[in-house]
Structure formats: structure tokens, C-alpha cells
Amino acid sequence: MAAEASTLTAAVAPADPSFPPFPLLEENGGHYEQKQEQQEEQEVPHAGEIELPVVDLEAPGDALAAACRWLGVFRLANHGVPAELSARLFALARDLLGRTPFQEKQARPGYFWGTPALALRVKDVNWVEGFHVALGQQRPVDDAVDPRFSEFRDVAAEYGEHMARVARKLFDAMAAALGLDADQTATYIAEGAGTLRVYRYPPCPDSDHHLGMEPHTDSSVLSIINQDLVGGLQVVHDGAWRDVAPAPAGGGDGDTLLLVNLGDMAQAISGDAYHSVRHRVAASRDRERVSLCYFAFPQDDAVLTCSGSRYRPFSYAQFREQVQADIKAFGSKVGLQRFLRH
């Protein structure tokens, strides 16, 4: 879909000053030069909705390991993230991204559109915009022009503290199931230095030929997602794209269930016992979609290894540098294949 003709002009929504000037591509007459694997991926059929398992964070038990081994995507209950905090961050995101002129958003630290890869050139251009918030770092002063941005940063920081707690508790349970030692448990996830990305997928007038996000796996250990009720997330299962329904209530005290998907680092430290699921986001013709995504990574210098693994030991810093080099060279991520033993 996303790699088909991209002929819309930059004036897709001239009456809406907040709208990014989609699409980005000018080269090759507005078309992509596809790699063979990208062309093959477009032929993967769509097979309706998939039912995900639910893991209770207060009592993960065998359900956690089973969910990680089955697909690597599950819903998380009893996470303790205040519903009013999530609602406040959603509201600020919709206001800042959907009602702020594009030029003003573009001047803000961490804003991206077309791809969350920020300064990197990518082969696939996505129908998405958002803010990248590096948690645990000194935040920029951005309330001189619009105090909403300062409020957004404050609320994002508070939300990130809850996500760090959830990530640590969840990973500790995973580490116990995998038999990791104390050093591995401590260094394979740096929850206090996680990344929060607030995504907005604007309505796309040509949704048949564009994607909100191209197919990919995450480079994280854990990705913890708070979705709205629009839907659009899809995962590959049994050779077909399957829809992930919007999260139902049931997260504890009436909160919405969070969604967790494992990233490449979880697959590496488990020796492929756990799965980093390939996923994408479909574009919607007439509805915006907003999601809050927290990514937890290992410490940069932690050496990831697993007895009997087909991957050679590597640090997350090495993995990240290789991903950046591949995106610059080829326009897309290669991922764990770069670290196979020879």
C-alpha cells in the first residue's frame, strides 16, 4: 500500500494549517523504488481481527511467558497508570498536533512527520506526525511562545515515570522466566532513560495507497502502547495481516488495558524464544488516530547474549549504530540479521 503511487500534492488539506505537507517524496516521479522484500510484503493477505491474550501485571505468572512465546503482543491489566493522566496527555496531544499550525509544530524540539526516524532519510514515508520525548533528559524550554508545549512536557514526564515503573516490573517478571542473572536483569533495560513518542495519524484522503506506519519491528526491549478507540494497528500472524482491536476497559479500576509488544532486544536476549512482532498502522480516510508509545531499551554498554543463540554478543549501542547506518544506506532497517553468527 504505502509503496504505491504517491501523487497527492502538498496541498492535501489547504484549509487546515496544522496539516503536514504530505507526501514527502519528490524523487522518481513521486514513486518508491521498492526492494524485493517490500514488494513481497505487500502481497501478504489481510485476515481480519486477532484476539490477544491478557497479562495481569500484579500476577503475570505463566501467562506472560506464554504470550511472549506465542506472538510477542499482549494486553496488560492492573498497570496502575491513572486514567485521568492518560486522558490529559491524549487531550494535549490532540490539541498540539491537530490544532497547531504546521510551521509552529515543526519548530518544536522532537517534532517529526512522515517518519519517526527524525533526521534519517527513509524509503517509506508514513502518514504520521508526532513528538519524540527523550525521558530522563533535561527538557527544552518551549513555553515562550505557547505554554501548552511546557504543559505537554510536564505531563509527558509524569506519564513517563509510570511507564518506567510498568516496564521495570514487567521486565523483571520476564527476566525471571528467562533465567537472567542479576547483572542482566539490571542492565538489559534502562527504564529511566526510555523514550515516549506521541503519534498522531491524520485523516488520509487516499488511504488505499498510504500507510500510517510502514511494516517494521521495534528496536526496543518493550514497547508499551496506550491506544485511542480508532484502531488501525495490524500485526503479522500465520502469514497474514491481522487487525488489533482498540483496547477494551479492564486495566484495573476501570482503566483501559495497555498494549505491549516485544522488540528486537527481547528476541535477542531470549535466543528467539520470544518474538519481536512485525506490525504496521493502516491509514484512515476520515478519522485521526492518536497513540502514546513508551519504548524501553537496554543500557548502551550492556552486552546482550544468550547461551546457544544464533546471534553473536552485541551492545545496544552497536545495534542502534548499525540500524542508523542501514537506514542511511538503504532507507530501511535490517535489524537482528546483521548480528547473526557466521
Secondary structure as UniProt FT lines:
FT   TURN            2..3
FT   TURN            14..15
FT   TURN            17..18
FT   HELIX           27..30
FT   HELIX           36..42
FT   STRAND          46..50
FT   STRAND          54..56
FT   TURN            57..58
FT   HELIX           61..70
FT   STRAND          73..77
FT   HELIX           83..99
FT   HELIX           102..106
FT   TURN            109..110
FT   STRAND          111..113
FT   TURN            116..119
FT   STRAND          129..134
FT   TURN            135..136
FT   TURN            143..145
FT   HELIX           147..178
FT   HELIX           182..187
FT   HELIX           191..193
FT   STRAND          195..201
FT   TURN            205..208
FT   STRAND          211..216
FT   STRAND          222..227
FT   STRAND          233..237
FT   TURN            238..239
FT   STRAND          240..244
FT   TURN            253..254
FT   STRAND          258..262
FT   HELIX           264..269
FT   TURN            270..272
FT   STRAND          279..282
FT   STRAND          289..296
FT   TURN            300..301
FT   STRAND          303..304
FT   TURN            307..308
FT   STRAND          314..315
FT   HELIX           316..330
FT   HELIX           335..339
//
